[in-house]
Amino acid sequence: MPETFPTWLNFQAITSAKAVVALLALAVMVPLAAGEFDLSVGYLVGLGHVLAIGFQVKSGMGWEPACALVVLIGTGVGVANGLLVTVGRISSFIATLGTGTLLYGLGQWYTGGEQLFAPDYPAGFLLLSENLLQIPVGLLVVLGLAILLWLGFEYLATGRFLYVIGANPRAADLTGISTRRYKLLAFAGAGGLTGVAGVLLASQLRVGQSGVGPDFLLPAFAGALLGATSVRPGRVNVWGTLLAVAVLAVAVSGLQQLGAEFYVEPIFHGAMLVIAVGLAGYAERRRG
C-alpha cells in the first residue's frame, strides 16, 4: 500500500504505539542475558500504568512524582523477583509468574474493577505520548534507554558478567563473579524499564484499566528471543531486540491496513514466539 503505508504519519503511529512493547522487550532481554525469565513484566506494566494515573486522580500527586514513584515501584518489584530467584532459590519461571499474578490482583484491588481517568491531564504528562519536533517522544525514550543498555552490555563489566552467567553460571562462580548480585541487578533493571513502560502506557491510554498488561507479554518475549537471531546471533542483544520489535510492528501494521481481523495479531505473535525460540536455539547451537 505505497500511498498509505510508507509515510511519516504511519511511522509516527507505529513507533509511538510500539514504544511500550520495545521497552518491555528490552526489560525481558536483561534477565535473559543471565539465563533467567521475567514473566511479571506484562502484569507489572499493567499495574504501573494504573498507578501512574491513580496517583494523580486519587492521591492528587503531580505527574512528575507520580511517574517517578511508578518507576521506583517497578524497580522494587524487580528486586523482589531477584531475591526470590537468588536467595529463595525459586525457579525464575515460577517466581515471576507468581509475582505477576499477585500484581494483577493488586491492580484489580486498587481500581475496584473500575476505570480510572481524569477530565484533563498536565501537558507534560500528555507529551510523553505525543510528538516532539515530529518525532514520537516514546521513540526518543526507547532509543535513549537502548543506548544506555548497549553501552552497559558492550563496554562495562556488568554486561559481560551477565553474558558469562547466562552461558555458564558455575564457571562464573569459579572465576569470582557473584551470580547472585548480578542476577539481582538484572531483575531490578527489568523492573525499572517496565516501570518506564507503564508510565508511557498511562500517557497513551489516559485511562487506568486493571486488565491491561498481560497482552504485552507475548510480543515482548517474541521480540527479545527473535532479537537473539540477528546482529549477534545466539545471544540476546539490544539492537537485535529493537530490530525484531520493529519487524513485528511493521508486519502487524501492514496486516491491519490490509484489513486483517482483530484475532490475527495474537495469532501472529504466538506463531512468531514459537519461531523465535526455535531460531534462537538454532543460532546458539551454531555459535557454540
Backbone torsions as a table, in degrees:
resi	resn	phi	psi	omega
1	MET	NA	74.0	-171.8
2	PRO	-63.4	-21.2	-177.3
3	GLU	-83.9	-21.9	-176.2
4	THR	-121.9	-29.5	-173.9
5	PHE	-79.5	-56.0	-177.7
6	PRO	-81.9	62.0	179.9
7	THR	-122.4	158.5	179.6
8	TRP	-65.3	-35.5	179.1
9	LEU	-62.6	-41.2	178.9
10	ASN	-69.9	-36.0	175.6
11	PHE	-60.8	-44.2	178.0
12	GLN	-61.5	-42.0	-178.4
13	ALA	-64.8	-43.9	-177.7
14	ILE	-67.3	-49.5	-175.8
15	THR	-67.3	-35.7	178.3
16	SER	-68.9	-43.3	-177.0
17	ALA	-70.3	-32.8	-174.7
18	LYS	-97.7	6.7	178.5
19	ALA	-62.5	-38.3	179.7
20	VAL	-65.2	-44.4	178.7
21	VAL	-62.0	-41.0	-179.9
22	ALA	-62.7	-43.7	178.9
23	LEU	-64.4	-40.2	179.5
24	LEU	-68.2	-36.2	176.7
25	ALA	-64.0	-39.8	175.9
26	LEU	-66.0	-37.9	177.8
27	ALA	-63.7	-41.9	178.1
28	VAL	-65.8	-36.0	-176.0
29	MET	-63.1	-35.7	-173.7
30	VAL	-63.0	-53.3	175.8
31	PRO	-65.7	-30.9	178.6
32	LEU	-61.1	-34.1	177.8
33	ALA	-59.9	-30.1	178.9
34	ALA	-95.6	11.0	177.5
35	GLY	79.5	21.9	-178.3
36	GLU	-123.0	155.1	178.1
37	PHE	-106.2	147.1	172.5
38	ASP	-127.8	96.3	-179.5
39	LEU	-88.4	1.3	-177.7
40	SER	-86.1	-8.7	-172.8
41	VAL	-62.4	-37.8	-179.8
42	GLY	-63.8	-40.0	179.7
43	TYR	-76.8	-34.9	-179.1
44	LEU	-68.5	-38.1	178.7
45	VAL	-66.6	-32.4	176.1
46	GLY	-66.2	-46.5	178.0
47	LEU	-65.5	-39.2	-178.8
48	GLY	-61.5	-43.1	-178.4
49	HIS	-70.7	-32.4	176.2
50	VAL	-65.5	-44.3	-178.9
51	LEU	-68.8	-37.2	179.9
52	ALA	-60.4	-34.9	177.2
53	ILE	-84.7	-41.7	-177.6
54	GLY	-63.3	-38.4	178.7
55	PHE	-62.0	-32.2	178.2
56	GLN	-80.9	-41.3	-174.2
57	VAL	-80.7	-46.8	-173.7
58	LYS	-91.3	-31.5	-175.7
59	SER	-105.6	-8.2	177.5
60	GLY	71.8	21.5	178.5
61	MET	-73.6	156.4	167.5
62	GLY	-71.1	159.6	-175.1
63	TRP	-68.6	-31.3	-179.4
64	GLU	-66.2	-53.1	177.9
65	PRO	-65.1	-32.4	178.8
66	ALA	-62.6	-45.8	-178.9
67	CYS	-69.6	-39.3	178.1
68	ALA	-63.1	-38.9	179.2
69	LEU	-65.9	-37.0	177.6
70	VAL	-62.5	-42.3	178.8
71	VAL	-64.8	-40.3	177.7
72	LEU	-64.6	-41.1	178.0
73	ILE	-63.3	-42.2	177.2
74	GLY	-59.8	-43.2	177.4
75	THR	-63.3	-39.7	178.0
76	GLY	-63.3	-40.3	176.7
77	VAL	-63.9	-39.4	176.8
78	GLY	-61.9	-41.1	176.9
79	VAL	-62.5	-41.8	178.3
80	ALA	-61.3	-42.5	176.4
81	ASN	-60.5	-43.5	-180.0
82	GLY	-62.9	-38.8	178.3
83	LEU	-67.0	-39.6	178.6
84	LEU	-61.5	-37.4	-176.7
85	VAL	-79.9	-44.0	-173.0
86	THR	-87.0	-41.2	-179.6
87	VAL	-91.3	-45.7	179.7
88	GLY	-75.3	-13.9	-179.8
89	ARG	56.3	37.9	176.1
90	ILE	-95.7	140.9	177.2
91	SER	-54.3	134.7	-179.0
92	SER	-60.8	-32.0	178.6
93	PHE	-61.6	-48.0	-178.1
94	ILE	-73.4	-44.5	-176.0
95	ALA	-61.5	-47.9	-176.5
96	THR	-75.1	-28.8	174.9
97	LEU	-66.8	-41.4	177.2
98	GLY	-65.8	-43.8	177.8
99	THR	-61.6	-42.2	179.9
100	GLY	-62.1	-42.8	178.4
101	THR	-63.7	-38.7	176.3
102	LEU	-62.0	-43.8	178.8
103	LEU	-63.9	-37.3	178.2
104	TYR	-61.6	-42.9	177.5
105	GLY	-65.7	-39.2	178.5
106	LEU	-64.1	-36.7	177.6
107	GLY	-64.4	-40.2	177.4
108	GLN	-66.4	-38.7	178.2
109	TRP	-65.3	-41.6	-177.0
110	TYR	-65.7	-39.6	-178.3
111	THR	-87.4	-16.1	-175.6
112	GLY	66.5	21.7	-178.7
113	GLY	78.4	8.7	-179.0
114	GLU	-111.9	167.3	176.9
115	GLN	-86.7	141.9	176.0
116	LEU	-107.1	129.4	178.9
117	PHE	-158.3	162.9	177.3
118	ALA	-126.3	151.2	179.0
119	PRO	-63.6	-28.2	175.5
120	ASP	-152.5	156.4	-179.3
121	TYR	-125.7	158.5	176.6
122	PRO	-60.6	148.0	-177.5
123	ALA	-60.8	-36.7	-179.6
124	GLY	-64.1	-37.7	178.8
125	PHE	-67.7	-41.8	-179.9
126	LEU	-68.7	-29.2	-178.5
127	LEU	-61.8	-25.8	-178.5
128	LEU	-62.0	-22.5	179.4
129	SER	-111.5	13.6	-179.4
130	GLU	-115.4	-166.3	-175.7
131	ASN	-107.0	145.5	174.4
132	LEU	-122.7	112.8	-174.8
133	LEU	56.5	43.3	177.4
134	GLN	68.9	10.9	178.1
135	ILE	-116.1	128.4	179.4
136	PRO	-58.3	131.4	179.2
137	VAL	-61.1	-36.4	178.1
138	GLY	-58.1	-39.5	177.9
139	LEU	-64.5	-40.9	178.8
140	LEU	-63.6	-39.9	178.0
141	VAL	-63.7	-44.7	-179.6
142	VAL	-62.0	-46.9	-178.8
143	LEU	-64.4	-40.5	179.3
144	GLY	-61.9	-47.4	179.5
145	LEU	-69.1	-34.0	178.4
146	ALA	-64.1	-40.8	178.6
147	ILE	-63.6	-41.9	178.1
148	LEU	-62.5	-43.4	178.3
149	LEU	-64.3	-42.8	179.7
150	TRP	-60.6	-44.1	177.4
151	LEU	-62.0	-40.1	180.0
152	GLY	-65.4	-40.8	-177.7
153	PHE	-78.2	-31.3	-174.0
154	GLU	-94.7	-28.6	-170.5
155	TYR	-124.5	-5.6	178.5
156	LEU	-112.3	152.8	-179.5
157	ALA	-63.3	-30.9	-178.0
158	THR	-57.4	-48.7	-179.6
159	GLY	-63.6	-41.3	180.0
160	ARG	-67.3	-36.6	177.2
161	PHE	-64.1	-39.3	178.6
162	LEU	-62.3	-41.3	177.3
163	TYR	-63.6	-41.0	179.1
164	VAL	-64.3	-43.4	179.3
165	ILE	-62.5	-41.1	178.9
166	GLY	-66.3	-33.6	-179.0
167	ALA	-78.3	-41.3	-176.8
168	ASN	-158.7	90.7	-177.9
169	PRO	-59.0	-37.9	-179.0
170	ARG	-64.3	-43.5	177.9
171	ALA	-64.0	-36.4	177.9
172	ALA	-62.4	-43.3	178.4
173	ASP	-62.3	-41.6	-177.5
174	LEU	-67.6	-26.0	179.6
175	THR	-92.2	5.6	175.2
176	GLY	92.2	6.9	178.2
177	ILE	-83.0	127.6	-179.9
178	SER	-79.4	98.7	-179.9
179	THR	-62.5	-35.8	-179.7
180	ARG	-62.7	-46.7	-176.9
181	ARG	-63.9	-45.9	-173.9
182	TYR	-77.1	-29.8	172.9
183	LYS	-67.5	-39.6	176.6
184	LEU	-61.7	-41.9	178.2
185	LEU	-64.3	-38.6	179.7
186	ALA	-64.0	-44.4	179.5
187	PHE	-67.3	-37.4	177.4
188	ALA	-63.0	-42.3	177.3
189	GLY	-63.0	-40.5	177.8
190	ALA	-62.2	-41.4	178.5
191	GLY	-64.6	-41.6	178.6
192	GLY	-63.5	-44.2	177.6
193	LEU	-63.0	-38.4	178.3
194	THR	-66.3	-35.8	175.4
195	GLY	-61.3	-43.1	176.5
196	VAL	-62.0	-41.2	177.7
197	ALA	-61.7	-38.1	177.9
198	GLY	-62.8	-38.7	177.6
199	VAL	-64.7	-45.5	178.4
200	LEU	-62.1	-40.4	180.0
201	LEU	-64.2	-39.6	178.5
202	ALA	-62.5	-41.2	179.2
203	SER	-66.7	-33.3	179.7
204	GLN	-73.0	-48.7	-175.2
205	LEU	-79.1	-39.7	-178.9
206	ARG	63.3	14.4	176.0
207	VAL	-140.9	131.1	178.6
208	GLY	-90.6	118.6	-179.7
209	GLN	-129.4	123.2	-174.3
210	SER	-66.0	-22.5	-177.8
211	GLY	-81.6	-9.7	-179.4
212	VAL	-79.9	135.1	176.7
213	GLY	142.6	-60.1	-176.7
214	PRO	-57.4	-27.3	179.7
215	ASP	-66.3	-17.0	179.9
216	PHE	-83.4	-12.8	-172.1
217	LEU	-66.0	-48.8	-178.3
218	LEU	-62.9	-49.0	178.1
219	PRO	-59.2	-35.7	179.9
220	ALA	-65.1	-46.8	179.8
221	PHE	-68.8	-37.1	177.7
222	ALA	-61.3	-42.1	178.7
223	GLY	-65.3	-44.9	-177.9
224	ALA	-65.9	-43.4	-177.7
225	LEU	-74.7	-38.8	176.6
226	LEU	-66.7	-29.1	177.1
227	GLY	-65.6	-21.9	178.3
228	ALA	-74.8	-3.4	179.4
229	THR	-100.8	-3.4	-178.0
230	SER	-133.6	165.3	-179.0
231	VAL	65.3	-61.7	174.4
232	ARG	-130.9	80.2	-173.8
233	PRO	-56.3	137.1	178.6
234	GLY	90.3	0.3	-178.1
235	ARG	-145.6	130.0	177.0
236	VAL	-63.2	140.2	-177.6
237	ASN	-152.4	161.8	-171.9
238	VAL	-66.0	-54.3	-172.9
239	TRP	-72.7	-32.2	174.2
240	GLY	-63.6	-39.0	178.5
241	THR	-63.5	-47.0	179.8
242	LEU	-65.6	-37.1	177.2
243	LEU	-63.1	-42.8	179.2
244	ALA	-64.3	-42.7	177.9
245	VAL	-61.8	-40.2	179.6
246	ALA	-64.1	-43.4	179.7
247	VAL	-62.4	-45.9	178.9
248	LEU	-63.3	-40.9	-178.9
249	ALA	-65.0	-43.4	179.5
250	VAL	-64.5	-41.6	-179.9
251	ALA	-63.0	-46.5	-179.6
252	VAL	-64.6	-43.0	179.3
253	SER	-61.6	-41.6	178.1
254	GLY	-63.6	-42.3	178.0
255	LEU	-62.1	-40.9	-179.9
256	GLN	-65.8	-41.1	179.4
257	GLN	-68.5	-25.5	177.0
258	LEU	-81.8	0.6	175.3
259	GLY	92.1	22.7	179.5
260	ALA	-64.7	148.2	179.7
261	GLU	-68.7	165.1	-174.7
262	PHE	-64.1	-25.9	-176.3
263	TYR	-84.3	-5.3	-177.4
264	VAL	-68.7	-37.7	-176.2
265	GLU	-61.5	-50.5	178.2
266	PRO	-64.2	-34.5	176.5
267	ILE	-63.1	-43.5	-179.8
268	PHE	-62.9	-46.3	-178.8
269	HIS	-65.8	-39.3	177.9
270	GLY	-62.7	-44.0	179.2
271	ALA	-64.8	-41.3	-179.3
272	MET	-67.4	-32.1	177.8
273	LEU	-64.5	-44.4	178.3
274	VAL	-62.4	-45.0	179.1
275	ILE	-63.4	-41.0	-178.6
276	ALA	-62.6	-43.1	179.0
277	VAL	-61.5	-44.1	179.4
278	GLY	-63.5	-44.9	-179.5
279	LEU	-68.0	-37.8	178.9
280	ALA	-64.5	-42.0	177.5
281	GLY	-64.0	-40.6	178.5
282	TYR	-64.7	-43.1	179.2
283	ALA	-63.7	-38.0	178.7
284	GLU	-66.7	-39.4	178.2
285	ARG	-65.7	-39.5	178.2
286	ARG	-63.8	-41.8	179.2
287	ARG	-64.9	-38.6	177.6
288	GLY	-64.2	NA	NA
